[in-house]
Amino acid sequence: MNALAAADSFTIAADDSGLMRRFLAWAARAYPHERAAAVNALARAYLHSPLPTSARADAEVALTRMLDDPEVMVRRALAEAFAGAHDAPRQIVLALAADVSEVARVVLAQSPLLGVVDLVDCAGYGDAIAQRAIALRARVPAPVAAALAEVGERGAALALIGNLGAELGKPALWRLFERFQNDAEVRERLIERPGLPPSLRAAIAAATTADISGFVAGAGWMEPRRAERLARDGREQAFVAIAAECDGADLAELVSWLRGAGHLTVALLLRGLAGGDAALFAQCLADMADMPAARAAALTREPRGQGFAALYARARLPAPLFPAFRIATECARGAKAGAAIDYALTLRMLHAIEALADPALAPVTAMLWRLAGEGARDDAREFASQALVSEPQAAPLETSAQAPAVLVLNVEPGNENFAPPVELDLAEPVAA
């Protein structure tokens, strides 16, 4: 039996009918590490040696008996021998898959003998280690992925999301998000997975901004209302960026989710138009007015027409804001949709809306001025970035001693560089 344990391979002769009985008698007295080596060798012989039929049957009985060995290392040695084998006894593989996780994970991660029903069953009663082994299989069929999404522990969920061989459909992806939406690492893994539904990307963005807002407010770094406003702006920026990459059914699904989650607001519609995304606005109107998207898109291309006015009313948007949305839609026609605010486009909207001198549109102009400021800052950042690239070795600024006399300012009266103070008439209204 010691030779058996040490052998890389061996054969069993036809007249060795008592070998398996001697093996089992020896195993009852041997040390655990000796039994582990012998069991692994016997299992490899079962798979790869040309055993006579009777000897193969005896070996299968002996290996089945070793499933009752009290030492985990022995059962693990058996699992390692049979893990990737197509010709292993299925009943032994199933028993190993139901063993403690240290044994089970070996076959759960590899065995081709475990079918969908077996894996779903093991995912249901297995611990986190066993579930993770299933989640890391080269291919995880959709029913198995759905089971893990429903009951899998956190480690298994992370492994499943990161496994591109896992057939994760929309329901399974949504279930993973619902269960772990407060877990930043799970959200990050989800957002990195290719083919994520736009609506789920939007939901992840909303959960992330809510987390950040709560943390900032809880830490006392910012007044809660200001933190919430920044979070709302961040959510809307993410929604518009996601929408800019969508079309057709994906855009319709995104808008439907936004509306159902309470994120379809006037502020979001204005942000989309200020970024040149007329398609998002048209889809939102179609959803709110319960109208085919193609029909709504056609009506938004003629914002001065009666059809657009009827669509706006049917969508139940605020009636006093209709002139502003008509102008914004007209300005956005033909613009290229993007995630960022188009500063020049937003200014055109503002000038046209302010020319109406309608007090009811003050909330819209206030919102557009904030968006214009955001767009101006984005343009400035882009300009500065390009300047740094084009001028990597910029000359140092001149000091006052080196500068021409005209640049050395002296604020005392009588100096040629002195400028009188500018007086502001605060009685005049200032644009919001």
Backbone hydrogen bonds, N-H to C=O, Kabsch-Sander energy under -0.5 kcal/mol:
donor,donor_aa,acceptor,acceptor_aa,energy
5,A,1,M,-2.2
6,A,2,N,-1.7
7,A,3,A,-1.5
13,A,11,T,-0.5
16,D,13,A,-1.5
17,S,15,D,-1.0
19,L,16,D,-1.4
22,R,18,G,-2.3
23,F,19,L,-2.5
24,L,20,M,-2.3
25,A,21,R,-2.2
26,W,22,R,-2.5
27,A,23,F,-2.7
28,A,24,L,-1.4
29,R,26,W,-1.7
30,A,26,W,-1.6
35,R,31,Y,-2.4
36,A,32,P,-2.6
37,A,33,H,-1.8
38,A,34,E,-2.2
39,V,35,R,-2.9
40,N,36,A,-2.1
41,A,37,A,-2.0
42,L,38,A,-2.6
43,A,39,V,-2.5
44,R,40,N,-2.0
45,A,41,A,-2.1
46,Y,42,L,-2.3
47,L,43,A,-1.6
48,H,44,R,-2.6
49,S,45,A,-2.4
51,L,49,S,-2.1
56,R,52,P,-2.7
57,A,53,T,-2.1
58,D,54,S,-2.3
59,A,55,A,-2.6
60,E,56,R,-2.3
61,V,57,A,-1.9
62,A,58,D,-2.5
63,L,59,A,-2.7
64,T,60,E,-2.2
65,R,61,V,-2.2
66,M,62,A,-1.3
67,L,64,T,-1.3
68,D,65,R,-1.7
69,D,66,M,-1.5
74,V,71,E,-0.7
75,R,71,E,-1.5
76,R,72,V,-2.6
77,A,73,M,-1.8
78,L,74,V,-1.6
79,A,75,R,-2.2
80,E,76,R,-2.8
81,A,77,A,-1.4
82,F,78,L,-1.7
83,A,79,A,-1.3
85,A,82,F,-1.2
92,I,89,P,-0.6
93,V,89,P,-2.0
94,L,90,R,-2.7
95,A,91,Q,-1.7
96,L,92,I,-2.4
97,A,93,V,-2.3
98,A,94,L,-1.0
99,D,96,L,-1.3
103,V,100,V,-1.4
104,A,100,V,-3.2
105,R,101,S,-2.5
106,V,103,V,-1.0
107,V,103,V,-0.8
107,V,104,A,-0.5
108,L,104,A,-2.8
109,A,105,R,-1.6
110,Q,107,V,-0.6
111,S,107,V,-2.2
114,L,111,S,-0.9
115,G,113,L,-0.7
119,L,115,G,-2.5
120,V,116,V,-2.6
121,D,117,V,-2.2
122,C,118,D,-2.6
123,A,119,L,-2.4
124,G,120,V,-1.6
125,Y,121,D,-1.6
126,G,122,C,-1.9
131,Q,127,D,-2.7
132,R,128,A,-2.2
133,A,129,I,-1.9
134,I,130,A,-1.9
135,A,131,Q,-2.4
136,L,132,R,-1.3
137,R,134,I,-1.6
140,V,165,G,-1.9
145,A,141,P,-2.6
146,A,142,A,-2.6
147,A,143,P,-1.8
148,L,144,V,-2.3
149,A,145,A,-2.4
150,E,146,A,-1.5
151,V,147,A,-2.3
152,G,148,L,-2.6
157,A,153,E,-2.5
158,L,154,R,-2.6
159,A,155,G,-2.1
160,L,156,A,-2.6
161,I,157,A,-2.4
162,G,158,L,-1.9
163,N,159,A,-0.8
163,N,160,L,-0.8
164,L,162,G,-0.9
166,A,163,N,-1.8
167,E,140,V,-2.7
168,L,166,A,-1.7
169,G,167,E,-0.8
173,L,169,G,-2.4
174,W,170,K,-2.7
175,R,171,P,-2.1
176,L,172,A,-2.2
177,F,173,L,-2.0
178,E,174,W,-2.8
179,R,175,R,-2.1
180,F,176,L,-1.9
181,Q,177,F,-0.7
183,D,180,F,-2.0
184,A,182,N,-0.7
187,R,183,D,-2.2
188,E,184,A,-2.3
189,R,185,E,-2.3
190,L,186,V,-2.5
191,I,187,R,-2.4
192,E,188,E,-1.2
193,R,189,R,-0.6
193,R,190,L,-1.4
196,L,193,R,-0.9
200,L,197,P,-0.6
201,R,197,P,-2.1
202,A,198,P,-2.3
203,A,199,S,-2.0
204,I,200,L,-2.4
205,A,201,R,-2.2
206,A,202,A,-2.4
207,A,203,A,-2.3
208,T,204,I,-2.4
209,T,205,A,-2.4
210,A,206,A,-2.0
211,D,207,A,-2.0
212,I,208,T,-2.3
213,S,209,T,-2.6
214,G,210,A,-2.4
215,F,211,D,-2.4
216,V,212,I,-2.7
217,A,213,S,-2.6
218,G,214,G,-2.5
219,A,215,F,-2.1
220,G,217,A,-1.1
221,W,216,V,-1.8
222,M,216,V,-0.8
226,R,223,E,-0.6
227,A,223,E,-2.4
228,E,224,P,-2.4
229,R,225,R,-2.0
230,L,226,R,-2.4
231,A,227,A,-2.2
232,R,228,E,-2.5
233,D,229,R,-2.5
234,G,230,L,-2.4
235,R,231,A,-2.5
236,E,232,R,-2.5
237,Q,233,D,-2.5
238,A,234,G,-2.1
239,F,235,R,-2.8
240,V,236,E,-2.5
241,A,237,Q,-2.2
242,I,238,A,-2.5
243,A,239,F,-2.5
244,A,240,V,-2.0
245,E,241,A,-0.5
245,E,242,I,-1.2
246,C,243,A,-1.7
250,D,247,D,-1.3
251,L,247,D,-0.6
252,A,248,G,-2.1
253,E,249,A,-2.5
254,L,250,D,-2.3
255,V,251,L,-2.6
256,S,252,A,-2.3
257,W,253,E,-2.2
258,L,254,L,-2.7
259,R,255,V,-2.5
260,G,256,S,-2.3
261,A,257,W,-2.5
262,G,259,R,-1.1
263,H,258,L,-2.8
264,L,258,L,-0.9
265,T,263,H,-1.4
269,L,265,T,-2.1
270,L,266,V,-2.6
271,R,267,A,-2.2
272,G,268,L,-2.4
273,L,269,L,-2.2
274,A,270,L,-2.7
275,G,271,R,-1.2
276,G,273,L,-1.7
277,D,272,G,-2.9
278,A,276,G,-1.4
281,F,277,D,-1.3
282,A,278,A,-2.5
283,Q,279,A,-2.4
284,C,280,L,-2.3
285,L,281,F,-2.3
286,A,282,A,-2.3
287,D,283,Q,-2.4
288,M,284,C,-2.6
289,A,285,L,-2.5
290,D,286,A,-0.6
290,D,287,D,-0.6
291,M,286,A,-2.4
296,A,292,P,-2.2
297,A,293,A,-2.6
298,A,294,A,-1.9
299,L,295,R,-1.9
300,T,296,A,-2.1
301,R,297,A,-0.9
302,E,299,L,-1.3
305,G,302,E,-2.1
308,F,302,E,-0.5
309,A,305,G,-1.3
310,A,306,Q,-2.4
311,L,307,G,-2.4
312,Y,308,F,-2.7
313,A,309,A,-2.1
314,R,310,A,-2.5
315,A,311,L,-1.9
316,R,313,A,-1.3
317,L,312,Y,-1.5
321,L,318,P,-1.1
322,F,319,A,-1.8
325,F,321,L,-2.1
326,R,322,F,-2.4
327,I,323,P,-2.0
328,A,324,A,-2.8
329,T,325,F,-2.5
330,E,326,R,-2.0
331,C,327,I,-2.6
332,A,328,A,-1.9
333,R,329,T,-0.8
333,R,330,E,-0.6
335,A,332,A,-2.0
337,A,335,A,-0.6
338,G,275,G,-1.0
342,D,274,A,-2.2
343,Y,341,I,-0.9
346,T,342,D,-2.6
347,L,343,Y,-2.2
348,R,344,A,-1.9
349,M,345,L,-2.1
350,L,346,T,-2.5
351,H,347,L,-2.8
352,A,348,R,-2.0
353,I,349,M,-2.5
354,E,350,L,-3.0
355,A,351,H,-1.3
356,L,353,I,-1.2
357,A,354,E,-1.2
361,L,358,D,-2.0
362,A,359,P,-1.7
365,T,361,L,-2.4
366,A,362,A,-2.6
367,M,363,P,-2.0
368,L,364,V,-2.8
369,W,365,T,-2.4
370,R,366,A,-1.7
371,L,367,M,-2.2
372,A,368,L,-2.8
373,G,369,W,-2.3
374,E,370,R,-1.9
375,G,371,L,-2.6
376,A,372,A,-2.7
377,R,373,G,-2.1
378,D,374,E,-2.0
379,D,375,G,-2.4
380,A,376,A,-2.3
381,R,377,R,-2.5
382,E,378,D,-2.3
383,F,379,D,-2.6
384,A,380,A,-2.7
385,S,381,R,-2.5
386,Q,382,E,-2.4
387,A,383,F,-2.2
388,L,384,A,-2.1
389,V,385,S,-1.7
390,S,386,Q,-2.5
391,E,387,A,-2.1
394,A,391,E,-0.7
402,Q,399,T,-0.8
403,A,399,T,-1.5
407,L,404,P,-1.6
408,V,405,A,-1.4
409,L,407,L,-1.1
415,N,412,E,-1.7
418,F,415,N,-1.7
423,E,421,P,-0.5
426,L,424,L,-1.1
428,E,425,D,-1.4
